[in-house]
Structure formats: structure tokens, C-alpha cells
């Protein structure tokens, strides 16, 4: 979670505790400067606000951040002139027809580390900045968790804002668009909703895969999409999978998403991970020996955010213990674990697979043979066989009484594709990670 989103989450959480008057007087004029280990630094526009926050609300602030981050924190206040107040406010404090959504300025195309895994996506982003609404519209960026999709999207937005030729840029998550749509229906303000989104010069929407199964939202976005493209407004979308892999997405939306340019970002290779760590060290003012950086780069292979987090965590630990960042000291804190295998009962596995693909269990085990059901079924067959070690006969029973030869075919197909198809490999890793990271025990 970046600092802007963390601060907005904090404001949402603390609002009921302090009341609207105090929230406006003190908190909306304050913003989150940094999170460094367990220390959170907040900047205030005056010594008066700093003193009031420190004396009246410090305990509440620390408890709220502790709840959000699930760790003990210490809050520090510094006085500094703040940015315009509206940029510090989450959406629920802004009118629906706000002229733009805030873009985190730290995400730029200049500090995006380019490598073989993302160079095509980066080149496409540069083309969009050069000729917005003309080169590639929409630009659809997809890839696994933490590979840099949002960074690239916000980099495009910030680059276009810097050109000062656009009057309205909107960035939102798919959830924000859905919530705005539902809110507009409830308050009978569909006109305001359409004016907000359809008057934008560039629309950036994150995690579009969550539109899956949302028929009303898809209908509204379809018409918004058509109007924006019709007047050459640029649209940039991100997703954890390609449009063809998003279940319960209307065909007319799929056809429009693939009508521009689709580019995928793969997990970074070793050299790119090294470059990312060097860039992050330079950004933070840290100095690490080459051997130490290469050791860190070899410890994690897929998730850039996790890689950066591990770097900051280890650097903080070494500082606390007054240890030099040598490969020997770093290796002591990597805590490399052997690759986890899945466990649990089949019902829980089926539930989590359905959750990932936005399906119902009835869809997964039922007789329907739609294209969007084939991959989830085959992945389920593979997991139940390879990870849970169930027999093909047992798997067939679990999946609606399918013949064991059908199970063998699906299992073997995924086994082959995992080694030959990067998209299938990425999807399988995402599904497995979701199961491994589930919040309840599988056994």
C-alpha cells in the first residue's frame, strides 16, 4: 500500500472517532510523509496543528495505524507547508464532479526500471504519452501481482499532466468506479457520474478484472468507454490477466479492450531485479555492496513490491543491530524458506479457485463447457492431483462426476502449459499464492 492510499485508509478509519469538524480542522490539513520501519512521519502546515495532534490525538493516531498495518508504530510530526488540501482528501470528502483524481507523484516513467520482462509495456507507455488517444487506445497492461503495472499506469498519467495539455485526468480502481456507480444509482445522480468520467481527457482504471460478473457496472463502463474513445480521450487499464481470461466479462467489453494494444509484464529477471534494488537504494540514500544486492535479488523472483519491502526490512534490522550490509549479515536475515506445498480439503481448494476466477462452485463442477470454465477446471484438477495427491477417480467425483480420463487430460495439459506458456504459468502461480496466503487454515 503506497503512502497516499495508506493515508486515505487512515482517514476513513479515524473519521468516526474524531468527528467531521476536527477531521477537517486538523487531519485534512495533514498528510503522510513517510513510513520508515515502525516510524510514521506526518507533516502539518503549522505548529498549532502539530501541537494539537501531538497532545490530543497521538495515541489514537498510533492505535489506528497499528490496526491498519498490524504492527506497533511510533508517530512523529513535522511542520511543513502542505500541498493543496484537495489532493490530500480521499474520494469520500470530494464532490463527485471533482476535476481530477490525485496521482502519486513518486511513480514516473523516469524511475521505472526497464528490463526484458517489461520493455514492450514501457515502450507502449512512451507512445501513449507522445500521442494520447491516438497511438494505442485503450492500452491494456496485464501481469501478476507486484510487477509494476500500477507504476507504469501512474507514470503515464504523471507524464501527461506534466505536458499541461490535458485538463482532466482521472485515476481510480475498478472498485472505486463500481462504488461510484452504485452510489449514483442510490442518490439518483447518474448525470454527475457520467459527467465526471466521460468528461475526462485520460482515464486510468486499475484492476479491471474485478468488473467480472458486475453486469450493471459493465454496462455503464461500456458506454463511458465508447464516449471517451469517440473523442480520442486516452484510456489505460490494468489487470492481473488478459481480457480473454476474465470470466463473466461481456464479449462487447472484451472486444473493446483488445481493440487497442494489450501488453503483458512478466516477473523481472535477475538483472532487472538487481537494477530495481540499485534504484531503490539510490532513492533511499542507502549504499550496499554489489554482492549484497545480488544476494537480495536472488532471494525473490516474482514480486517487485515484496523485493523492495525485503530490502527496507533488512536494512532497518541491520541498522538497529549496528551491522554492516555485508552478504554474510544479509543472508542471516533472509530466512529463505523451502517452497511451500498446498494442503487442505478439496472443498476449500475449490472455493479459493472459484474466488480467484470469480466463479461459483456450481459453475466449476457443473456440466457447462463454456470457454471461461475450462482453464479453472483444469487448474483445479492439477492442484488436486499434484498438490493434494488425490486419485483421478476421486477428483472426477469432486468435480461433478467427471470421468477419470477427463481429469487426466486436464491435469496433464496444465502440467505441460506451466512449462511452456508464460501466461498459464503466471495464472497458476497467482492461484497457488492465493491459496497459500488464505486467511484461514486449510487443514
Order of alpha helices (4+ residues) and beta strands (2+ residues): alpha-beta-beta-alpha-alpha-beta-alpha-beta-alpha-beta-alpha-alpha-beta-alpha-beta-alpha-beta-alpha-alpha-alpha-alpha-alpha-alpha-alpha-alpha-alpha-alpha
